Amino acid sequence: MPRLVVVLLLLLLSNNALAQIMSKPRPSMRGTVSPADISERLEKSANETGRVVPKAARGSAIDFAWPMTSEEYAAMAKHVLVLVSVVTQDAAELPLRRVHIRAGGNDIELVRLSHQFVDVAKGSRTFSVLGRYREDGFYLAPASAMMAEGYLQADFATRRSDFNLYKLPGTAPDFIRSDKNPEPPPNSKPDPAAARAMIVREYKGFKPPTFERAVLPFLNKLAALEF
């Protein structure tokens, strides 16, 4: 499946000013992504950050997966699966308050499917440079918003809002780009089984959401939203 990844760093400079530095996205690629892969990306980010400053306030890595077929695209109600991993020095900043897309004057909140806190290895550069507190979360984003000019952003629980995670647009498969109306249909919601199947297929080693207990209320909320 075409996939784009990007690693984003927020650096704490010596004059206490905050400067956000976003790396260039990697080329499209195929294959699954594991928790270890995300840890490796964060570790590389920490190494890059450490060349500039000894410690950053927070950092992130994201990954997103488009539906593979037109049938899966329909089952997902024209949504994209987004994985957001954030690391911070301050536990009070987690869990994230929300993840959203700011594009074309609109602010579109993503629906969170699941999230979990992840241990950061004490001997890692991630721990010493980016922080000891990590959260991984899966979200649903409208395909239309993911193909628009704008930014995928995160609001932390405290201190930091509108933290840039990724500069949109993302590169969708041809069959999605050719869709003349990639907006999610009104009052629609992704099939939980389809979303779970995508997570299992694309993100090996991540715990799939328990839809019956946690996700269905979010999907019902999604069906009531107007994009």
N, C-alpha and C positions, 0 to 999 in steps of 0.2 A: 504494500500500500504506500502511495506517496506520503511522505512524512517530512515535516520541517521541524527542526529543533533550534533553540536559541538559548544562550545563557546570558543572564543579565546580572550586573553588579551594581550595588549602591555603595560608593566609597565614602568613608569619613575622612575628610582632609584635615591637615594639621591646624588650619585656622577655624576648625569646627563648622565650616560650610559643607553642605551636602551636595555631591555631584553624582548624577546617575549616568553610568556608562553602559551602553548596550552593544554587545558584539554583533558581528555580521552573522546572519543565519547560515547554517550549514546547508549544503546542497540537498535536494530531495533524496530520500533513500528508502529502502525497503527493509523489512525485518521487524522483529518484536523488540520491545524495550523492557528491561527488567529494573528492579530497584537498584541493583548494582550499577547499571548503566547510568542512572540518574545520579548516584553517589559519585561516579567517576566524573561526570560533567561538572558537578559542584566542586569536586576536588581540583579540577583543572581551572575552574573559575577562581578558586581560592589562591592557587599558585599565581595566576595573572594579577589578582588584586594585591597579593603580597609583594609584588615588585614595585607597587606604587605607594601603598600605605600598609602599616603592620596589621591594621584591623578595620573591618567595615561594619556598618550598622546592620546590614542584612544583604541577602542575595537570593537569587532564584534561578530555576531552570524549568523550562516548559517543554511539552511535547503534545502534538495533536494528531489525531487520526481521522481521515475522511472515510465515509462508507465506501466499500469496495465495489458495490454493484448498484444499479438503479433500484433493485428490489430492496437492498439494505438501506439505501437512501430514503426510500419511501417508508420503510419500517421505522427509521429513525426520525421521521417527520421533518426531514431536511435539517438535521442537526449534526454537528461535528463533536467528536469526543475530545476533550481537552484535559491534559494532566498538568497540574501546577504543583511544583515543589518549591517551598520557600524555607530559608534558613535565617535565623535572627539571633542577635545577642541577648534579647530580652524576651523571656517567656510570656510576659504580659501582652505581647503583640500577637500571640496566637490563641485560638484559631483565627484565620482570616475572617474579617467581617463580611467581605464579599469579593467576587471577581466579576469584572464587567468590561464591556467594550465601549469605547468612546469613539464614535465615527459619525461624520456628517451632521454634527450638531446633536446627535442622539446619544443617550447613555443606556446601554442594554445590559441588564444584570444576567449573568449566567446562572443556571440552575446547578446547584451542587448535588452530585449523586452520593459521594462519600468522602470521608477524609480520615486520616490517621496520623498520629505523631510517630516519628521515626527517630531512633537513637543515632546520634552522630558520634563516630569513633573518636575517642579522646585524643588519640595520637595523630589524627588527620589534620591537614591544613584547613579543611573546612571548619573544624572545631575551633582552631586557634584564630582564624582570620574572619570567617563569616558568622560563626556563632554555633552554639551547642543545641539549639532548639530548631527542629525541622518538622514540617508538616507537608504531607502529600495529599492531594485531593483531585478527584475526578469531577469534571463539569460538562454540561451540555451547552453548546453555543450555536446559534442560528447560522446556517451556511451563508446566508446573505450578509450577515455582519462580519463573518470571518473573511469574506472576499472584498470588503469595503476598505477604503483608505482610513486608517485610524490606529488606535492602540488598544491592545489587550492590557488591562490594568488590574491591580489588586489594592484593596483597602485592608490594612492591618487593623487589629482590634484597637490599638492605640497608636498615637504619634504620627503614623504615616498613611496617607490616602493617595489614590491615583498613582500608585507605584507602577511604572511601565514594565510590563512583562515581555511584550512582543510588539513590533511594529507591523501592522497589517497593511496590505492584504496578504493572506496565505495563498499558496498555489493549489487550487483544487484540481481534481481529476477532470478530464475533458468532459465527461458526461454531466458533471455538476456545473462546470463553466458554461455549458450549452443550455442549461436550464434558464428559460426566459423569466422565470419567477421563482428564485431560490428562497423566498420568504416561507417560513413554516406556515402551513395552512391554519386558518383561524380555528381556535378551539381544539387543536390537535396536540398530541403528546407522543413522544417516542414509545415504542413497544419496549417494556422493561427487559423482555427476553433478548431482544436485538441489542440493546445497550450492554447487557451483561455479556452476551456473546462477543461483542467487539472488545470489551475489556479483557476477557479471557484469551482471545486470539492475539491481540496486539500488545498486551502488557503482562507478560509472563512473570509470575511471582508476586503480583499485586493482588490483594484480597478484593474479590468482586463485592459490590454492594449487596446488602440484604434488602432487596426492594420492598418486600412486604412490610418491613418495620420502619425503614428510614426513607426510602426513595419515593414511594408512591405519593406521599403528601406533596413532595416537591414537583412531581410530574403533574399532579392535579393543579398545583399553582401555576405551572407552566402553561397548561391548557387555557388558563384564564387570562394570560398575558396577551397584549397586543403589540406586535413588533412593528 
